[in-house]
Amino acid sequence: MIPVFDALARNAHDRPEAVAFDDGRRSLTWAGLALAVTQAAAGFASGPRTVGLHLAGLDYVIGDLAATLAGCRVVPVPGFFSAGQIAHLLQDAGAVLVDKLPQAAGQPLALTYQGGAERVIYTSGTTGRPKGVVLGDDQLTASARGLSRAIAAGPQDRYLSVLPQAQLLEQICGIFLPIMAGAATVICPPDASALFSGDGQALARLADRTRPSITVLAPRQLTLWVAALRAGAPVPASLRHVAVGGAPVSADLIAEARALGLPVAEGYGLSEACSVVALTPLDAPEGSAMQLLEGVSLRIEDGEIVLDGPTLMQGYLHHPPHAGPWRTGDLGQMKDGRLTVLGRRDAMILRASGRNIAPEWVEAEALADPAVPAAALVLMPDDRLVLVLAVTAAPRMTALVARLAQLPAYARPDALVIADPREPGLIRPSGTADRAVARQIAARPGTQIPLTAGVAA
């Protein structure tokens, strides 16, 4: 993190009046950001040493940097966590909730980071019970540098921040990397992010107005933005890199996004490896696999992705420090130095034929429809595959069945179930579907819609 604060000091000296961050309500120049961070850092320095940051917009940027400068253990609080998850997070980390910036106590701290601060990233996983990933200066610096080199970030760039700031990916891409590059950042208002809405028009309008060159999206945001473009929304000519990650994305959606003018590239990463470890090069043909970031070491053992390198976490909170390579639990394959991710090992479906199916890749075909915010592929006791769709409107069924028809025969669903997204437990706070609940819904009499022989064949 020392390079981040060195860059902030340099930007404040060389370009004091240039805008650094803008959240739609207010903006901060590089000089203004440096002052706000050093003032808030003085307040953090005289307060609790472990802080749960529950802030948004510019306040989050200032708070994250200030708490780090003050040597605190920073615990970002995800906005999508349930009340129970937040309570567990604070208790588990021994953190004090911070929902407003502290007042300066005495003189502002010098903008000279001494190192040693940590952050704990809580990931809900598949069970919904958060666990803390401990990351330090070395991991964060290596990750930011690797990403910066991969996308050739520079002061000419403008980053559009649309993911929740409590997500590690957005802290790196939306705060640390732009500061290191000297690039301006526009923080998207929550109502325009399209993360939890069903309309990408606001996101498209914001991008058209702010003219970003780089942004990072969740698959749902890409789906909704593409739907807006399909309806006639303009694509900013300034865009040169749109990364999408967090879950598999339909190849058809990627192809359509590129055809409509969005320079989309897929990424793969996890909190335990300090976010992104591989990206698809923008100049690669559609469907090409991902290239490892500089410094990342990866191998495949028994089909599982195993990582090593400077971005690996210190360990889980309250557990012994991690040493050696990290078995990710993700399945993948390497070919000609490029990575393809196949899905989670613990989510794999084994059919009676002996064929394994990664449900994420089938679900991605459904999630390419803007009317489907969540989907789950489940195996029924009679060895039939059922795709459960939580829908907010009528899906584009012809396009959906056409995408499903392109899957290998053993992976094609035998039936669909149209479910109400308000079904208790079907959609987790993170926005993903609970497959166990989906299986219960699919077992109800009369819910399954058989796919025609022509589609399933």
N, C-alpha and C positions, 0 to 999 in steps of 0.2 A: 504493500500500500504506500510505501514511501514515494514511488514514482507518481502516484496520484496527487499527493500533497505538493510535491515538487512542481508538478505541472500546474496545479492551481495557483501557486505562488508566482510562477512564471507568467501565466496568462493574466493574472491580476496586475503584474508589473508592465507587461508588454502591450496588453490590449485592455486597459482598465474599463473603458466605456462600452466595449462590445458586449452584446447580450449573451449570457451563458445559458440560462434556463428561463423558460416561460411556461407557466401552467394555465394560461388563459385568463387568469384573474390578475396576475402581476408577473413581473419579470425581474430578473437580477442580472446585473452586469458581472463581469469577472471580478471587478474590485468589490462590488456589493456582496457577491457570494463569499469572497474571502473574509470580509468583515463580519458577515452574519455567522459564518462557521466559527471564527475565533471567539466571537462573543458568546455564542451558545456553548462552545466547548468549555468556557470558564464555568458556566452553570453546571454542566455535566461533571466537571472535575470535582466539584464540591458536593455531589450527590451520590446516589447508589452506583455501585460499580457494575451491576448487570441491569440493563434497561430493555424493556419490551417496547419497541417503537411501534406505536399505533397512530401514525401520522399519514398525511397524504400531500401530494403536490410538492410545491417548493419546500414546505415544512419538512417533508420526509427527506428530501435531498440534504437540507441543512442539518437536520437531526442526525442522519446516518453519518455524515462526514464529521460533525462536531463530536458525537459520542466516540467515534473512532479516534479522532485527534486527542481526546481526553483520556484515551487508554481504557475505555469501558468494554465490557463484553456486550455486543450488540445482538439483540434477539428481535428480528423483524416479526411482526404479528400479522399473518395473512388475514385479509378482510373476509375471505370466504370460509374461514374456520368457524365452526359452531361455538356457542358460548362454552360448552363443555371442553372443547379442544383448546380454546384460549385459556381457560382456567388451568387445564393440565399443563399447557405450555409455560405459563407463568410460575406455577408451582414447581414443575420439573426443573426449570432453569434457574429458579430462585431470583426471578426478574421482577422489577417494579415497573408497572405499566406507565408509559409516558405518552400522553395524548395531546400535549402542547409543549412547545419549546421552552426550556428552562431559561430563567433570567440570568444574565451575566452576574457572576459573583466576583467583584473586583475587576481587575484589568483583563482584557481579552488574552487568550493564550496565543503564544507565538505560532505562526503557521509552519512549524517545524515538527513533523511527526517523528516520534522517537521509536515507533514500532512496538509490537507486542500485543496490540488489541486483537480480540477474537470476535467472531460472530457465530451464532448458533442458528442454523437453518432447520426449521421443523418441517418435515415432510409427512403428509398424512398417510401415504402408502395406500395399500388396498384394504386395510382393516379399519382405517379411520382414526387410529390411535397414533398421534404424532410422536416422532422420535427426533432427537436433536442431532444434527450433523455439525461437528465443530470444525471451523475453518480459520486459518490464520493468515498472516501477511503473505507468506510464501505462496500459498494456494491461490489467493485472490490476485496477486501480481502476475503469476504465471498464466492464469486464465485470461486476464485482461490483455496481456501482451500477445498471447497466442491468437485471440480473436481479432485484435487490432491488426496484426500482420495478415491474417486470413482475408480480411475485408478491406485492407489498405486504407484504414480510417485516417482522415486528416482534417485540418482546420476549415477546409472548404465544405465539409459535410454538415448536414443538419439531420439530427436524429429525432424521430417521432416515437415517443414512449407511450405505448398503449397497453402494456401488460401491468398487472398490479405491482407496485414498487416493493412490496414485501417478498416478491419472488426473487430468488437469487439471480436468475437470468437477467432480470430487469435492473437489479442493482449494478451488475457488471456492465451490461450493454447500455443502460440508460443513465448511469451516473459516472462510474469509474472510467470506462472506455472513452466517452466524449471528453471528459476532463483531460485525460492523457493526450488525446488527439487535438485538443483545443477547439472542438466542434460544439456548435450550439445544439440545445435540446429543447424540444417542444413536448410538454407533458400533456397527454390527452385527458380531458375531463371524463370522469367515469361514465357519464351518460352518452358519450360518443365512442367509447372503446369497442362496443359491440361484443364484449366478452360474455355478458349474461343476457343480452337482448336478442331479438330476432331480426334486427334491421341493421344492415351495414351502410345505409345511406349517410348517417351522421359521420361515420368513420371516413367514408369516401369524400364527403364535403370538407372535413378537417384536413385531410391529406391534400386536397386540391388547393385549399387556402394557405397552408403552411409550407408547401413545396419541400417535403423532406427528401433526403437522398438515401436514407437507411431507416429501416424499422424491423422489429421482430414481432411475429404474430403467433398466437395459438391457432391450432387448426380451425376452431370455430370462427375466429375472426377472419381467416382467409376465406372460408366458405361464404360468410355474409358479405365480405367485400366483393368477391367475385359475383355474387348475386346482384349487388348494386351496379357493378360494371356491366353486367348482362342487361340491366335495365336502362343503361345509357349514361351512367356516371362517368366523369372523365378520369383519366389516369395521369397523375403528375409526371411530366417529362423529366423532372428532377430525380426520380427514383432510380437508383442503380443497384440496390440490394434489399430484397425482402426475404428475411429468413423466417422459416416456420418450423416449429418443433413442439415437443411435449407429448406427441402421440403420432402414430402413422397417419399419413395423408394419402388420399386416393390419387393414383397416378393420373386419372382423368381430370381431377380437379387441378393438379399441378399444370397439366398440359393446357387446360382452358385458361388458367390464370396467366400463363406465359403468352398465350395467343391474344389475350385481351390487353397485354402490355405490362403486367406485373412481373418484374424480374425475380421470380421466386426460387429459393434454394432451401432444401430441407436440412435440418440439423438434428444431431443426437447428443444427448448429455444426461447427466444426473447430478443431484446435489453432492453425492459422495465423491464425485470427481470435479467439484466446483463448476458445475454447469456444463457448457458445451465442450465436447471432445472431438466432434467431426462435423463437417459441413459439405454439402454438395457444391462443387464449383459452379459459378454462374455460367461459365462458358461450356459446361458439360452438356451432352445431349440429354434430352428428357429421359427420365428413368435411370440415369446413371447413379452409381452408388456414391457414398460420401468419402471425403478425404480427411485424414486425421489432421488435427491441429498440430502445429510445431511443438515438440516436446512430449507429446502423448505417445505412450507405448501401448499397443493393443495386440492381443492374440486370441485365438479361438480354441477353447479346450472343451471337448465333448459337446461342441455346439454352442457353448456359453461364451459371452464376451468377457474377457479378463483384461483389466486396465492396470497401467502402472505409469508413474511419472510424477512431476512436481505439483500437479493439481489435486492429487489424492488427499482426501480429508485427513485431519489429525486423528479422528475417530468419532464414535458416538459419545454423546454426553453420558457420564456416569459409567462408561465402559473403559477397558484398557485402551491405550493408544493403538491405533492401527499401524501395522507394519507389513510391508510387502505388497504384492499385487492385490487388486480388489476384484472379486468375483461379483459381477453385476446382477446376475439373475436374468439378464437379457440374452436371448438367443440371436445369433448372427452368423454371417459368413464373410470372409475376406477373399477378394479376387482382384489380382493385379494391383494390390495396395489400396483397394477401395472397400468400404464397409457397407453391408446391407444388414439392417436390423430386422429380425423376423418376429419378435414378440417376447413376452415374458414367459420364462420357463414354468412358473407356477400357474400360469393362465392357460397353458396349452390344453387343447381338447384332443383326446385320443378316441378315435372311432373304432368300431368293431373290426374294421378292415385292417387296423394297425396303423393307419395314416394319422399323423399329427397335424393339427390345425392351429395356427395362431389367430385367436378371435379378433385381435386388434385390426388385422388387415382386412377382414370381412366387414367389421364395424366401420372402418374408414370409408367404405363405399357408401354406406348409409349416411354418415356424417358429412358427406359432400353435398347433401341437400340442406338448404337453409331452414327447412321446416323440421329438421330432426336434430335437436340439441344433444341428444344422448341415444346410444344404441348398445345392445348387448347380444352377442351370439352365444346361445346355450345349447347343450346336448341333452336331449330328452331320453328317458329310460329305454325307448324303443330304437335308439341310435339315430334318431332324426335330428337334424340341425334346424333350430328355430332362431330367427333374427327378430328381436324385440325392439321396436322403434318407439321412443318417446317423442311425440310430435306436437307441434304448436299450431300446425296448419296442415292442409293436404299436401303430402309429398308429391314430387314429380315422379310418379310411379313408373312411367315408361322409361325414363332415364335411369332410375334406380335398378329396375330389373335388367336393363341392358348392361349396366356395370357389373351386377352380380353374375350375369351370364358369362362374363369374361374370366371369372375365377375358375380354377381347376375343378373338375366335376366333384371330387371328394369334399371340397370346401364350400360348395354352393348350398345355401339354405334350402330346406325342403318347404318351409313355410315362414310367413311373416306374422307378427303380432303388432297391432297398432295400440299403443298404450298411452294413457294420460300421464303427462310428466309430473302431475301432482300426486300420483300414487305414492303412498308413504314409503320412504326408503329407496325408491327406484333411482333417484338421482342424488348422489352424495353432495355435500357442501362444495366440493371441488368442481362439480359439474359433470363428473363421469357417472356412468350407470353402474349399479350394483348388480352383478350377474346372478347372484343368489336370489335376489328379489325378482329379477327378470324371469328366472326359471319358474318361480312360483306363479307369476302372472301367465306364463306360457302354458302352464299345466291346467289352467281353468278351462272348463268345457266351453267350446264354441269360440275361443279367442283366436285360434290359428287360421290364417288365410293361406291355403296351399298355393304354391307357385305352380304354374302350368307346366306340363311335361315339356313343352317347347322351350321354356325358360330354363328349367332345371336340367335339361339334357345336356 
